[in-house]
Amino acid sequence: MGAGHDHGVRPGRAGERHKHRLFAALLLLTVFMAVEAAAALWTGSLALLSDAGHMFTDVLGIGMALAAIQAASASSRRGGATQRTFGLYRLEVLAALANAVLLFAVAGYVLYEAAQRIGDPPEVLAGPMLAVAVAGLAANLVAFGLLRGGAKESLNVRGAYLEVLADLLGSVGVIVAAAVIWLTGWQYADPLVAVAVGLSILPRTWRLAGAAVRILVQAAPKHLDVTAIEGELLAVRGVVEVHDLHVWTLTSGMEVASAHLTVAPGTTNREVLTAARSALQGEYGIDHATLQIEPADAGAACCEDVGW
């Protein structure tokens, strides 16, 4: 019986590559969050307050993303045998899940406050509200551009990116509300836009939370067909059975697999391992695979079914 694996787990580099952009977006949004919060209290605008609250989650989300990237990077540099055999890469996923929970809380607060105001909306100062909303939109556009590239590669960066995207749409809504109030005096525009901002947060947040939970429960990635992977391994010359096949995601862009391969007598383990790893890497992008080779004539003594 033999076992083989490819080169060690490599950390996802997407977050590390975009760390400086994340930091720039963090500074920018922190400044405008403070400006919007102060302006919301001055003008009495719930829509502006909801946008400031959402921007606050942007700041926290990007801050957690940076912290997770730094922790994972430090873990990778230390190397060696530790109790954290997979490093700290899951911190990225935990940060994304925390972001989602935070966004749900913000959406709930905004919807509750809007319901309280809808019957008797207070008067708001439309002019200052409009000016601050336009400035907030500009800040979100810059942050959106900074995070867009990394959102395709990292779940954690994508969490921050989705927050900024939703906040960008919220800023547009605040601008519309301010313009309506300024031109018509219709105060209901403010709580109605606040409701729209709150509801716009929910679908994206649900998808982000679902992606994070899927990784945490170690479900197979949606884009990988486990049955097809099993067939690919069975097609390797000399392999007669595949069992104990597991495929999961460690963190963004890091798919991992393990499997037991039963091989026919006379099969060379090295050739099986090389072919199996090549199939997993080339067809499915699985760079880290732990494969156990078991001779077909070894019987039950070779591998005991653990039942899970």
KEKE-794958 format. One line per field, with one value per residue (C-alpha): x, y, z. Coordinates in Angstrom, 1 decimal. Example, Ala and Ser with C-alpha at 12.3 -4.5 7.8 and 13.67 -1.06 7.14 Angstrom:
# KEKE-794958
east <- (12.3:13.7)
north <- (-4.5:-1.1)
up <- (7.8:7.1)
This chain:
# KEKE-794958
east <- (0.0:1.3:0.2:1.0:0.3:1.3:3.4:2.1:-1.0:-0.3:-2.1:-4.5:-2.7:-5.8:-6.2:-2.5:-2.3:-5.1:-4.1:-3.0:-6.2:-8.2:-6.4:-6.9:-10.6:-10.7:-9.3:-11.5:-14.7:-13.9:-13.6:-16.9:-18.7:-18.0:-19.1:-22.4:-23.2:-22.7:-24.7:-27.5:-27.9:-27.8:-30.3:-32.6:-32.4:-33.0:-31.9:-28.6:-28.3:-28.9:-26.2:-23.8:-24.7:-24.1:-20.8:-19.9:-20.3:-18.1:-15.4:-15.8:-15.9:-12.8:-11.0:-11.9:-10.7:-7.4:-7.0:-7.8:-5.3:-2.6:-3.3:-3.2:-0.1:1.7:0.6:2.0:5.3:5.8:5.3:6.4:4.4:1.8:-1.6:-3.1:-2.1:-4.0:-2.8:-5.3:-6.9:-10.4:-10.2:-11.1:-14.3:-15.2:-14.7:-17.0:-19.7:-19.3:-19.8:-23.0:-24.4:-23.6:-25.3:-28.4:-28.4:-28.1:-30.9:-33.2:-32.5:-33.1:-36.4:-37.6:-36.7:-38.4:-41.6:-41.6:-41.3:-43.5:-46.7:-45.3:-42.0:-40.0:-38.7:-35.2:-32.7:-32.6:-29.8:-27.0:-28.4:-28.0:-24.4:-23.3:-24.9:-23.1:-19.8:-20.7:-21.4:-18.0:-16.3:-18.1:-17.2:-13.6:-13.8:-15.8:-13.0:-10.3:-12.0:-13.5:-10.5:-10.0:-13.8:-13.4:-10.6:-11.3:-14.5:-13.3:-12.6:-15.9:-17.7:-16.2:-16.9:-20.6:-21.0:-19.5:-21.7:-24.8:-23.7:-23.1:-26.7:-27.8:-26.0:-27.9:-31.1:-30.3:-29.5:-32.9:-34.6:-32.8:-33.7:-37.4:-37.6:-35.7:-37.9:-41.3:-41.1:-42.4:-40.9:-42.0:-39.1:-36.7:-38.1:-39.1:-35.6:-34.4:-36.6:-35.2:-31.7:-32.5:-34.1:-31.3:-28.8:-30.6:-30.2:-26.5:-25.9:-27.8:-25.6:-22.5:-23.6:-24.5:-21.1:-19.3:-21.5:-21.0:-17.2:-17.5:-19.6:-17.0:-19.6:-18.2:-17.7:-20.7:-18.6:-17.1:-19.0:-17.9:-19.2:-17.2:-14.1:-14.6:-15.0:-11.8:-9.8:-11.3:-10.1:-6.5:-4.7:-4.4:-7.2:-10.0:-11.9:-12.2:-13.6:-13.4:-13.5:-13.8:-13.7:-14.0:-12.8:-10.3:-10.7:-11.2:-9.5:-8.2:-10.0:-8.8:-9.4:-8.6:-9.3:-8.3:-7.4:-7.5:-5.1:-4.6:-1.7:1.6:0.5:3.3:2.2:4.2:2.5:-0.9:-0.2:1.3:-1.7:-4.3:-2.8:-2.5:-6.2:-7.3:-5.1:-5.8:-9.5:-10.7:-8.1:-7.5:-3.9:-3.8:-4.8:-3.9:-4.2:-3.9:-2.9:-4.2:-3.4:-6.5:-5.2:-4.6:-8.3:-10.0:-6.8:-5.7:-8.5:-11.3:-14.5:-15.2:-18.8:-18.7)
north <- (0.0:3.5:7.0:10.1:13.8:16.7:19.6:21.2:23.4:26.8:29.8:31.7:34.7:36.7:38.5:39.2:40.7:43.1:44.0:47.5:48.2:47.0:49.3:52.3:51.5:51.2:54.6:56.2:54.7:55.4:59.1:59.2:57.0:59.7:62.5:60.7:59.8:63.5:64.7:62.3:63.6:67.2:66.7:64.2:61.8:58.1:57.3:59.0:57.3:53.9:54.6:55.6:52.4:50.4:52.1:51.3:47.6:48.2:49.5:46.6:44.1:45.4:45.6:41.9:41.0:42.6:41.0:37.6:38.1:39.1:36.1:33.7:35.2:35.0:31.4:30.5:32.2:30.3:26.9:23.8:21.3:23.0:22.2:24.3:21.9:23.8:27.2:30.0:30.1:29.5:33.0:34.4:32.4:33.3:37.0:36.7:35.0:37.7:40.3:38.7:38.5:42.2:43.1:41.3:43.3:46.6:45.7:44.8:48.0:50.2:48.4:48.7:52.4:53.1:51.4:53.8:56.8:55.9:57.2:60.6:61.3:64.1:67.0:66.6:69.1:68.1:70.4:69.2:65.6:65.8:67.1:64.5:61.7:62.7:62.7:59.3:58.0:59.2:57.5:54.2:54.4:54.7:51.8:49.7:50.1:49.2:45.9:44.8:42.7:40.8:40.0:37.3:35.5:35.8:35.1:37.6:40.4:39.5:40.1:43.6:44.2:43.2:45.5:48.4:47.6:47.6:50.8:52.4:51.6:52.9:56.2:56.5:56.0:58.7:61.1:60.4:60.9:64.2:65.4:64.5:66.2:69.3:69.7:68.6:68.7:65.1:63.8:60.2:59.8:59.5:56.5:54.8:55.0:53.7:50.7:50.1:50.3:47.8:45.3:45.6:44.4:41.1:39.0:39.6:39.0:35.7:34.5:35.5:33.7:30.6:30.5:30.8:28.2:25.8:26.0:25.7:22.5:21.2:20.5:19.8:23.0:23.7:23.9:20.4:17.2:14.6:11.7:12.9:13.2:9.6:8.5:10.4:8.6:5.3:5.9:6.1:3.0:0.3:1.8:-0.7:1.1:4.5:4.9:7.4:10.2:13.7:17.0:20.3:24.0:25.1:28.8:30.9:29.2:26.3:23.1:20.0:16.3:13.0:9.5:5.8:4.2:0.4:-0.8:-4.0:-6.3:-5.3:-1.6:0.9:3.3:6.2:6.0:5.9:8.9:11.0:10.3:10.8:14.1:15.3:14.5:16.4:19.4:19.6:18.9:20.2:22.7:20.6:21.3:19.6:16.0:13.2:9.8:6.5:3.5:0.1:-3.2:-5.0:-8.3:-6.8:-7.4:-5.8:-5.5:-2.7:-0.3:-0.3:1.5:4.1:4.6:8.4)
up <- (0.0:-0.8:-0.5:-2.5:-2.8:-4.8:-3.6:-0.4:-0.1:-1.6:-0.2:-2.4:-3.7:-4.8:-1.5:-1.2:-4.7:-3.9:-0.3:-1.2:-3.1:-0.2:2.1:-0.2:-0.3:3.5:4.0:1.4:2.7:6.4:5.6:3.7:6.3:8.9:6.5:5.7:9.3:10.4:7.4:8.1:11.7:10.4:7.6:9.3:6.3:7.0:3.5:4.1:7.5:5.9:3.3:6.1:8.0:4.9:4.3:7.9:7.0:4.0:6.3:8.7:5.8:4.2:7.5:8.2:4.7:5.3:8.7:7.2:4.4:6.8:9.1:6.2:4.8:8.2:8.6:5.2:5.9:9.2:7.6:9.5:11.4:13.7:15.1:12.2:9.5:6.9:8.1:8.7:5.2:6.6:8.2:4.9:4.7:8.4:7.6:4.6:6.7:9.4:6.7:5.6:9.2:9.6:6.4:7.4:10.7:8.9:6.4:9.3:11.2:8.1:7.3:10.9:11.1:7.7:8.9:11.9:9.6:6.7:8.4:9.3:7.6:9.2:7.1:5.7:4.3:0.7:-0.5:1.9:1.6:-2.2:-2.0:0.5:-1.5:-4.7:-2.8:-1.4:-4.9:-6.1:-3.2:-3.9:-7.5:-6.7:-4.1:-6.7:-9.2:-6.6:-5.6:-8.9:-10.1:-6.8:-6.5:-9.2:-7.4:-3.7:-1.7:1.0:-1.5:-3.2:0.1:0.4:-3.3:-3.0:-0.1:-2.0:-5.0:-3.0:-1.3:-4.7:-5.7:-2.3:-3.0:-6.3:-4.5:-1.9:-4.8:-6.3:-3.0:-2.3:-5.8:-5.4:-2.0:-3.3:-6.4:-5.1:-1.3:-1.2:2.1:1.6:-0.8:2.0:3.9:0.6:-0.7:2.7:2.3:-1.2:0.1:2.9:0.5:-2.1:0.5:1.2:-2.1:-2.5:1.2:1.1:-1.8:0.0:3.2:1.2:-0.5:2.9:4.6:1.7:2.2:6.0:5.8:3.3:0.6:-2.8:-4.9:-7.1:-10.3:-9.7:-10.5:-8.0:-10.1:-13.1:-11.0:-9.8:-13.4:-14.4:-11.7:-12.7:-16.2:-15.0:-16.3:-13.6:-11.3:-10.7:-7.9:-6.4:-2.9:0.0:-2.5:-0.9:-2.6:-0.8:-0.8:1.7:0.8:-2.3:-5.3:-3.3:-4.1:-2.3:-2.8:-1.2:-2.5:-2.2:-5.5:-5.7:-8.4:-10.3:-9.4:-11.1:-11.4:-10.7:-8.0:-9.3:-12.7:-11.2:-8.9:-11.7:-14.0:-11.3:-10.2:-13.8:-14.4:-11.3:-12.0:-15.7:-15.8:-12.5:-11.2:-8.1:-7.2:-3.8:-3.8:-1.3:-3.0:-1.2:-3.4:-2.4:-4.2:-5.3:-3.8:-0.3:0.6:3.6:5.6:3.3:3.9:6.4:5.6:8.3:7.1:6.4)
